[in-house]
Amino acid sequence: MPFNSKHSHIGLGPPAPSRRQFTLGLLGMLAAPLALADGPLRIKLGTLLPKGSAYHRALQDMGEVFRNAQGAGSAFTIYTDGSQGSEADVVRRMRVGQLNAALMSVIGLSEIDAAVNSLQKMPMVFRSWEEIDFVGQTLRPAIERRFRDKGFVVALWAEAGWVRFFCKQSAVRPEDLKPRRMFAWAGDNEQVELMKGLGFRPVVLETADIIPGLQTGLIDTVAVTPMWALATQLDRLAPHMIDVKWAPIVGALVFTLPAWEAMTPAARSAVQQSAHQAVPELRAYQTRADAEAITVMEQRGLKVQRLGAAEMQAWEALAQSAYPLIRGRMVPEDGFDATLRLVAQFRRESQR
């Protein structure tokens, strides 16, 4: 995703839009399948993830198998580094036919349906990817059905690490951060209100403004994954990291339903097979990526605040105090309750 969390980016530049691509609302949705049927199928995919990352390479592999299966003249163009705007912008572009697919986090996916928020927007509920998998096995099929009803097809679920807090000055407890100016992602108004409700001072910016914001003092604290912090050298501006897994970054590759249905059966099968093969590869990469990123950043001066029992309890208490602000607002009540129940079930079964 960062796949809350989104990325600093070297833009590739957006595609030149045609008059038809600017068609809005329902007309845009109706025009999309007609445009795809005019000639060879050309998929345009947007993501905030950096060019050259493991996720980008997986998408490139998928594009190659798609082009081979779809046939002559087909194309699979990937716009990385947030060049298509925020994740909310990417969803809007898909709805009007300017983009046909996206690899994005729950931040963007929730623009399609809020049911997906149960996989990410519940701070400190999850302790491991195994817990997320266990919950996802139950919740994802229903989420995918809701997405399809709204015109989107999920081809791949993936993760992009655990969010930690990177700060200009040393901090350990939640109270240390409340006077700070904390980056908040533009377009995620619910998250902004949650931060305010917890006593923080959010500063709303686009992802590309994180580094300039740190440089100018507009912000002094950012919640991102270590992998992204390393890639953007954010640690040189915010050299203190609180080692608490605040939330996972969960994401998915989605196609618009018109684009998916415009593919030949062979191309759909090839994309599905490529996605299936990418899942364990991305998981193996992600398992080591954050730890390796922290090690590298420590070698060049990052100061990691590893928490004792008292500090960890303070963070857990903060997370639990957020639940009334999340349940029924950011996360639908049934999804919130199911997530807590399934996590508890996983832990019970793991202890047997």
C-alpha positions in Angstrom: 0.0 0.0 0.0 3.0 3.0 2.2 0.2 0.5 0.2 -3.0 4.6 6.3 -0.6 4.9 4.8 0.3 5.8 1.3 4.2 7.0 -0.5 6.5 9.6 -1.9 6.7 9.4 -5.5 8.5 10.0 -8.8 5.6 10.6 -11.2 5.4 8.9 -14.5 2.9 11.5 -15.7 -0.8 10.8 -16.3 -2.1 9.5 -19.6 -3.3 12.1 -22.0 -7.1 12.1 -21.4 -9.6 12.1 -24.3 -13.0 13.9 -24.3 -14.6 10.5 -23.6 -12.4 9.9 -20.6 -13.7 13.0 -18.9 -17.3 11.8 -19.1 -18.6 11.9 -15.6 -20.8 9.8 -13.3 -23.1 7.2 -14.8 -22.3 8.2 -18.4 -18.6 7.5 -17.7 -19.4 4.0 -16.3 -21.6 3.2 -19.3 -18.9 4.5 -21.7 -16.2 2.4 -20.2 -17.2 -1.0 -21.7 -17.9 0.6 -25.1 -14.5 2.2 -25.1 -12.9 -1.2 -24.3 -14.8 -2.8 -27.1 -13.7 -0.3 -29.7 -10.4 -2.1 -30.3 -7.6 -4.0 -28.6 -8.0 -4.0 -24.8 -5.8 -1.6 -23.0 -5.6 -1.8 -19.2 -4.5 1.3 -17.3 -3.5 0.6 -13.7 -2.8 3.2 -11.0 -1.0 2.7 -7.7 0.8 4.8 -5.1 3.5 2.1 -4.8 7.0 3.1 -6.0 8.4 2.2 -9.4 10.8 -0.7 -9.1 9.3 -2.1 -5.9 8.5 -5.8 -5.5 4.8 -5.0 -6.0 5.6 -3.1 -9.2 7.5 -6.0 -10.5 4.6 -8.4 -9.7 2.3 -6.1 -11.7 4.8 -6.0 -14.6 4.8 -9.8 -14.7 1.0 -9.8 -14.6 0.9 -7.3 -17.5 3.2 -9.5 -19.6 1.0 -12.6 -19.2 -2.1 -10.5 -19.8 -0.7 -9.2 -23.1 0.3 -12.6 -24.2 -3.1 -14.1 -23.5 -5.2 -11.2 -24.7 -3.5 -11.0 -28.0 -2.1 -8.4 -30.5 -2.5 -4.8 -29.7 -3.4 -5.3 -26.0 -1.7 -3.2 -23.4 -1.2 -3.1 -19.7 0.2 0.3 -18.5 1.2 0.8 -14.9 1.2 4.3 -13.4 3.3 4.2 -10.2 4.3 6.6 -7.5 0.9 8.3 -7.1 1.1 9.9 -10.5 -2.7 9.5 -10.8 -3.4 11.3 -7.5 -4.4 9.9 -4.1 -6.1 6.5 -3.8 -9.5 8.3 -3.6 -8.6 10.0 -6.9 -7.6 6.6 -8.4 -11.1 5.2 -7.5 -12.8 8.2 -9.1 -10.7 7.7 -12.2 -11.8 4.1 -12.4 -15.4 5.0 -12.0 -15.3 7.3 -15.1 -13.2 4.9 -17.2 -9.8 6.9 -17.1 -8.3 3.9 -15.2 -9.3 0.3 -15.4 -7.4 -1.2 -12.4 -5.6 -0.2 -9.2 -3.3 -1.8 -6.6 -4.2 0.2 -3.4 -4.6 0.0 0.3 -7.7 -0.1 2.4 -7.7 3.7 2.3 -8.6 3.6 -1.3 -10.6 0.3 -1.2 -12.9 1.9 1.4 -14.0 4.4 -1.2 -15.7 1.4 -2.9 -17.1 -0.2 0.2 -16.4 0.4 3.9 -16.7 -3.3 4.8 -13.0 -3.6 3.9 -12.0 -1.3 6.8 -12.2 -4.2 9.2 -8.9 -5.5 7.7 -6.9 -2.3 8.5 -8.6 0.5 10.3 -8.7 -1.2 13.7 -5.4 -0.2 15.4 -3.4 -2.8 17.4 -6.1 -5.5 16.9 -3.8 -7.6 14.8 -0.4 -8.9 16.0 0.7 -11.0 13.0 -0.1 -11.6 9.3 -1.3 -15.0 10.4 -4.1 -13.3 12.3 -5.0 -11.2 9.3 -5.1 -14.2 7.1 -7.4 -16.0 9.5 -9.8 -13.1 9.6 -9.5 -12.5 5.9 -10.5 -16.1 5.1 -13.9 -15.4 6.6 -14.5 -11.8 5.7 -12.9 -11.4 2.3 -15.5 -13.5 0.3 -18.3 -11.2 1.4 -16.2 -8.1 0.8 -15.5 -9.3 -2.7 -19.2 -9.9 -3.4 -19.9 -6.3 -2.2 -17.2 -5.0 -4.5 -18.5 -6.8 -7.5 -22.0 -5.5 -6.8 -20.5 -2.0 -7.1 -18.6 -2.7 -10.3 -15.2 -3.9 -9.1 -13.4 -7.3 -9.2 -10.7 -8.2 -6.6 -7.9 -10.1 -8.3 -5.3 -10.1 -5.5 -5.0 -9.4 -1.8 -1.6 -8.3 -0.5 0.1 -6.4 2.4 2.7 -3.7 2.6 4.0 -3.8 6.2 3.1 -2.5 9.6 2.7 1.2 10.3 5.1 2.7 12.8 5.5 6.3 14.0 8.5 8.3 12.7 9.2 11.5 14.5 11.6 14.4 14.4 12.1 14.3 18.1 12.2 11.4 20.5 8.9 10.0 21.6 7.8 6.8 23.4 4.2 7.1 24.8 1.1 8.3 23.0 1.1 11.5 25.1 4.5 12.4 23.7 2.9 12.7 20.2 -0.2 14.6 21.0 1.4 18.1 20.9 3.2 17.1 17.6 2.0 18.0 14.1 1.1 14.6 12.6 0.7 13.9 8.9 -2.8 12.8 7.9 -3.7 11.4 4.4 -5.8 13.7 2.2 -9.1 12.1 1.4 -9.3 10.0 4.6 -11.6 12.3 6.5 -12.7 9.6 9.0 -9.1 9.0 9.9 -8.6 12.7 10.5 -11.6 12.8 12.8 -10.3 9.8 14.7 -6.9 11.4 15.2 -8.6 14.5 16.6 -10.8 12.4 18.8 -7.8 10.7 20.3 -6.2 14.1 21.0 -3.7 14.3 18.1 -3.1 17.3 15.8 -3.5 16.0 12.2 -2.2 18.0 9.3 -3.9 16.9 6.1 -1.5 16.6 3.1 -1.2 14.6 -0.1 1.3 11.8 0.1 3.8 13.6 -2.1 3.9 16.4 0.4 5.3 14.3 3.3 8.9 15.0 2.6 8.5 18.7 1.9 6.3 18.9 5.0 9.0 17.5 7.2 11.6 19.7 5.6 9.6 22.9 6.2 8.3 21.9 9.7 4.7 21.8 8.6 4.7 18.3 10.1 7.0 16.5 12.5 5.5 13.0 12.8 4.5 10.5 10.1 2.9 7.1 10.5 4.3 4.9 7.7 5.9 1.5 7.1 9.7 1.1 7.6 10.0 -0.1 4.1 8.6 3.1 2.7 10.6 5.2 5.2 13.8 3.6 3.9 12.8 4.0 0.2 12.1 7.7 0.6 14.9 8.4 3.1 12.3 9.8 5.5 14.4 8.6 8.4 16.9 11.3 7.7 14.2 13.9 8.4 12.4 12.0 11.2 15.2 10.0 12.8 13.2 8.6 15.7 10.9 5.5 15.3 8.4 4.2 17.9 8.5 0.4 17.6 4.8 -0.3 17.9 2.8 -2.1 15.2 0.0 0.4 15.1 -1.8 -1.1 12.1 -1.1 -3.3 9.1 -1.3 -2.0 5.5 -3.6 -4.3 3.7 -4.3 -3.8 0.0 -5.8 -5.4 -3.0 -5.6 -5.4 -6.8 -8.9 -4.5 -8.3 -10.2 -4.2 -11.8 -13.4 -2.4 -12.9 -16.0 -4.9 -13.9 -16.3 -3.7 -17.5 -12.5 -4.1 -18.0 -12.6 -7.6 -16.4 -15.5 -8.7 -18.5 -13.8 -7.3 -21.6 -10.9 -9.7 -21.2 -10.8 -12.9 -23.0 -11.3 -16.0 -20.8 -7.7 -16.9 -21.5 -6.6 -13.4 -20.3 -8.7 -13.5 -17.1 -7.3 -17.0 -16.3 -3.7 -15.7 -16.9 -4.2 -12.7 -14.6 -5.7 -14.9 -11.9 -2.9 -17.4 -12.1 -0.3 -14.6 -12.0 -2.0 -13.1 -9.0 -2.1 -16.5 -7.3 1.6 -17.0 -7.8 2.4 -13.4 -6.6 0.8 -13.8 -3.2 3.4 -16.1 -1.5 6.2 -14.2 -3.2 5.0 -10.8 -1.9 4.3 -12.3 1.5 7.9 -13.7 1.7 9.2 -10.3 0.6 7.1 -8.4 3.1 8.0 -10.7 6.0 11.7 -9.6 5.8 11.3 -6.1 4.2 10.4 -4.1 7.3 13.0 -5.8 9.5 15.7 -5.2 7.0 14.6 -1.6 6.5 14.8 -0.9 10.2 18.3 -2.5 10.3 19.6 -0.4 7.4 18.1 2.8 8.9 19.6 2.1 12.3 23.0 1.7 10.6 22.7 5.3 9.3 21.4 6.8 12.5 17.8 5.9 13.1 17.0 5.7 16.8 14.4 3.0 17.5 12.3 3.4 20.7 11.7 -0.2 21.7 8.9 -0.3 24.3 8.7 -1.8 27.7 5.6 -3.3 29.3 4.3 0.1 30.6 4.7 1.9 27.3 3.1 -1.0 25.4 0.1 -0.9 27.8 -0.2 2.8 27.2 -0.5 2.2 23.4 -2.9 -0.6 23.8 -5.1 1.6 26.1 -5.1 4.3 23.4 -6.1 1.8 20.7 -8.9 0.5 22.8 -10.1 4.0 23.6 -10.5 4.4 19.8 -12.9 1.5 19.3 -16.1 3.5 20.2 -15.0 6.1 17.6 -14.4 3.3 15.0 -17.2 0.9 15.4 -20.2 1.9 13.3 -18.3 4.9 11.9 -15.1 3.8 10.2 -15.9 0.1 10.3 -19.4 -1.3 10.0 -20.5 -2.8 13.3 -20.9 -6.4 12.0 -17.4 -6.3 10.5 -15.9 -4.8 13.6 -17.5 -7.4 15.9 -16.6 -10.3 13.6 -12.9 -9.2 13.4 -12.6 -9.1 17.2 -14.3 -12.4 17.5 -12.1 -14.1 14.9 -8.9 -12.7 16.3 -9.8 -14.0 19.7 -10.7 -17.4 18.2 -7.3 -17.6 16.4 -5.5 -16.9 19.6 -7.4 -19.5 21.5 -6.8 -22.1 18.9 -3.1 -21.2 18.6 -2.6 -21.9 22.3 -4.0 -25.4 22.2 
